[in-house]
């Protein structure tokens, strides 16, 4: 097996291409709506509440979405939810961009992501053999992070030159191409007997599995609280305009910087031997994330700020790859959709509630103090988790 083995599989190429295009468009959308909202309102609370609008569907529907992914055709779920993406994209591309409309579109997009996430994650072992799964997960992460880099960078350029409507039109085109990729997938699943269908169990089985597996529970909890307090993404329009005194193109680069670091780290990891001492590596990565977040909060130079954000992305990618490898290899297929749905709840809470926390604390204490305090809180979370969880400290990959 070499570093590019997964790409020899036709359906893996379609899956990773569709995932890349989907995330590329969503990243462009995120930059455009954050810019439109801040230009209209100049409010940190409005920016922070973007996270609240998007986290609600994940919290309310993720367990049901995981149950759907285990009981129904995963490719079909991906296609239907992609049609939802396309419909929202068309609405944004050809309508006014008021705050209520943007919030409504973000809510519908989050509903589609809630149902697509477990299906798309759980379908991977049905496309890639188990001996290539780790390689596929690493390249999946690389593709996502390349989208995270290029999407915001292009969105910032288009905002500066043509305005947000062009960004929304580009996102619509990406959603259409993604739909074509997902519809073309050929997934070969084993025929299930009536007895095996009964083994699907209840919608809460994924939650019980995570609760009972101390290693998985500790790993996702560490990532949840580390990113929850350490995120600065929601406040980047404030840093770009009021602190670094730059414009929309700089906002695009600031949004892209963490993903640039993640791409560099993901490609590096794809060419490295498997990380054996995964637990200490996870603890070190989240610690580095917190320190880089503090560095970003104290910077008043655009290049230094970009460097700190690149480091946050590099450290976060180590955590992402380790956590996803753990979930995919330790979870039986009949539970994979529901377990990944639980993981999505953790991720959405860390990312979206982190945006809410950042927005609210920035409104009370200022953006700089909000991000600085978040980085310090991340370091405290690492210290507590490392001391209370021997399972994480001893975690090794075979």
N, C-alpha and C positions, 0 to 999 in steps of 0.2 A: 504494500500500500504506500502511495506517495501522497504529497500534500494536496494534490488535485484530483484524487480518486473519485470523489463524489460527483464531479462535473462530467464524468463519463456516462452518467445516468440521465436519460432524456427527461424523465419526469422530475428529477431533482432540479435540472436546469430550468424547467418551466416554473417550478415552485419558487425557487430562489429569485428568478427574474420577476415574477408577479409580486412577491413580497417586497423586493427592492422598489419596484415602480409604485406600489401602494404607499410605502413609507416615504418615498421621495415626494409624492404629491401631498401627503399629510403634513410633512415638515414644511413645505411651501405654504400650505394653508395656515399652519400655526403661526408662522412669521407674519403673514398678511393680516390675520385677524388681530393679533396682539398689537400690530402697528395701527390698524384702523381704530381699535378700541382706545389706545392711549392718545392718539391724535384727537379723537372726539371728546374724550373725558378728562385726560391728564390725571387719572385716578389709579393709585396702586390697588385700591379695593376692587375696582372693575377688572384689573388684570388678574388679581388673585382669585376672584370668583370664577374665572375661566376654568380653573382646576375643580372648583366645586360643581360646576355644571357638568363636567366630564366624568367626575368620579362617581356620581350618583348611580348611573346605570351599572357600573362595575360592581358596586357594593350590593345593589338590589338584584341584579340578574345573573351574576357570574356563576353561581352554583347551578342555576337552571341551564345556563349556556353549556357548562361542562357536561351536564346530564344529557343534553341534546347531542353533544359531540360523541358520546359513548353509545347512544341509542339509534342515531340516524346517520345517513350518508354524510361523511365529513366534507367531501368535495362539494356536494349539493349545498351544504350550509355556507361554504366559502363563496359559492357563486351567488346565492341569494343576498348575502350581506354585502357583496361587492356591488350588486345592483343598487343597494341602499346608498353606498358611497357615491355612486355615479349620480343618483338623483339629487343628493345634497349638493354635489359639486355643480350641477346645472343650476340649482336654485341660487347659489352664491354668485355664479358667473353672470347671471342675467337678472339680478334684482338689486335693490338698494341695500346698503350695509349698515343698518341701524343696530344698536346694541341688542334689542330683543331678538332680531332675526339672527344675528351672529350666535347668540347664546342657544337659540333653538336648533340651529344647524350643528353646532358643536355637540349638543345633547344627542341628536340623531346619529351623528358620526360615532359617538361613544357607544351607543346601543349596538351599532353594527360591529364595532371593534370587540365589544364584549362577547358576542356570539362567534365572531370569526376567529378570535385568538385561540381558544381551546381546540377548535377544529383544525386550524392550520398547524398548531403545534403537535397535536396527536396524530396527524396524518403522516408526519415525517418518518416514523419507523415503518410505515407501510410502503414507503417509497425507497428508503435507503436501508441496506442490510445493517445488522447490529454492529458488525466489525467496522463499518464506515460511519457510524452514527456520531461519534465524537468529532470526526473530521467535518461532517455536514453541519453540526451545530456551530462549530467555529466559523465556517464560511458563511453560514446564515447570519451570525453576528457581524461579520465583516460587511456583508451586503447591506444590512440594516444601517450600520454606522456610516458606510459610504453615502447612503441616501441621506442620513442625518447631516453629513457635511455638505453635499452638493445641493440638496434641497433648500436649506436656509441661505446659502451663498447666492444661488440663482434668484431666490425670492427677494433678497435684499437688493440685488442689482436691478431687477424688474421694478421693484417699488420706487427706486430712485429715478428710473428712466421713464417708465410708462404708467405706474400706479398699480393699485391692488387688483383691479379687475383682470389684468393680464395674468396675474398670479393665479387667480381663481380659475381662469380658462385653462391654464397649464395643468392644474390639479385635476380638472375634469378629463383632460386627455389621458393623464396617467391612470385615472380610475378605469377608463375604458380599456386601455391596454392590459391592465391587471385582470380585468374580467375575462378577456380573451385567453390569457395564460391559465387561469384557474379552470376555465371551461374545457381546455384542451388536456387536462391531466387525465392520465389513466392509472387508477389506483386498484390494485389487485388485493382484495380482502378475502380471507378464508370464509367458506360457507359456515354459517352458525346454526347449530341445532336449537331446538326449542329449549333444551336444558341450559344451554349456554346463554340464551337470552335472559333466562331467569337470574343469572349470576350478575346482571347489571346492577341489581340492588337499588338503593334509594339515591336521591339527589345529594344527600349529606355524606355519602360514603367517601368522597374525596377529602372532605373536611376531617373525617375520622381518621383517614389514612395519614394525613399530614400531622394530626394531633398525636398519633401513636408512634410516629417515626421521629425520635428525638433529634436525629441529625438533620433531617429535612426541616423540621420546625425551627431549629436553632439557626440554620443557614438563611432561611427566608426571613426570619424575624430580624436578624442582624442587618440584612440588606434593607428591609422595610424601614427601620428606624434610622439607619445611617443616611439613606437618601431623603427620608422625610424631613429631617432637620437641615440637611446639607445642601438642598437644591437652591440654585440661584436663577434658574431659567426664566421663571415668571417675571422677574424683576429686570431682565436685560434691557427692555426699552428704557427704563429709568436710568440705568447705568450708561447706555449709549447716548442718551440725550442730555441728562442733567449732571452726570458725574465725569464721564469721559469726553463730553462735548463733541460727539460725533453724530452721524446721521443714519438714515435707514440702511445704507450699504454696510456700515459698521455693525449695525444690529444683525444683519445677515451673517457676517463673519463671526460675531460673538456667539450666535446660535450654533454655528457650524463647528466652532473650536472644540467643544467636548467630543464631538463625533470624530473629528480629525484625530484626536488622541486615541479614541477607541479603535479606529481603523488601523492605526499603526500597531497598537497592541494586539488586535485580533490577527493581523497578518503575521506578526511575530510569533504568536502562540500557535498558528497553523503550521509553522515550520519548526517548532520546538517539540521535544519529547513531552509526553503527558506530564502535567504537574502532579507528582506523587503525594507530596505533603500539602494536600489541598486546604486543610483547615488553617494552618498558619499562613498560607498564601492569601486566603480570604480575609483573615484578620488584618494582615498587612495592607491589603488593597483598600479596605474601607478606612483604615487609618490614614493612608495617603490621600484618599478622597477628602477627608475632613481637613487635613492640613492645606491642601490645594485650595479648598473653598475659603479658608481663612485668608490665604494669600491673595485670592481674587478680591475679597472684600476690602483689603487695605490698599490695593493698587489704584493709582491715578494715571497710569500710562497704558495706552491701548495695547501695545505690544506685550507688556507684562501681563495685562489682564487676559489676553489671548493665550499666553503661555500657561497661566494657571488653569484656565478652562480646559486646555489640551490635556493637562495632567489629570484633571477630574475625570475626563472621559477615558483616559488610559486605565486608571485605577478601577473605574466602574466596570469596564469591559471584562477585567479579570473576574470580578464578582459575578457578572452575568453568565459568562461561559461556564464557570464552575458550578453555579446553581442550576443551570439548565442541564448540564451533563448529569448532575446528581438526580434531578427529577426524571429524566428520560430513562436512565439506566436502572433506577430503583423502583419504578412504578410499573405494575402489570398493565397490559394494553386495555383490558376491560375497565380500568380506572383512570387511564391516562388523561382523558378529556376532563374529568372532574378534578383531578389533582392539578392539572395545568390551569383550570379555572380558579382554583384556590390561590395558586401562584399569581394569577392575573389580578386577583383582589389585592394581594400584597403589593404588587407592582403599581397598580393604579392608586392605592392609598399612599404609597411612598411618593409617586410622581405628582399626582393631582392634588392630594391633600397637602403635600409639600408646597405646591404653588399657593394654595389657600393660606397656609401658615405663613409663608413668605410675604404674601400680599397684606395680610392683616397686621403682622408685626412691623412691616415697612410703613404702613399707614400710621401706626402708633409711635414708632421709634426712629423711622428713617430706613432707607434701603441698605445703607452700609452696615448699620448696627444689626439689622435683621440677618444679613448673610453671615456676618462675623459670628453672631451668637449661634447660628445654625451649624457652622463648622465646629465650634466648641462643643455643642451638644452631640454632634456625630462622634467626636473623640470620646466623650463620656459613655455613649452607647456601646462603642467598641470595648472599652474597658470593662463595662458591666457584663456584656455578653461573653467576653473571653474568660472572665473569672467565674461565671455561673454555668458555663456549658463545656464540660470536659469532652462531650461528643464532637464539638467543632474543633477543639484543640487537637484531638487525636485523629481527626478525619484524614484518611489516606485513600487515594485512588489506585486501584489495582490495574 
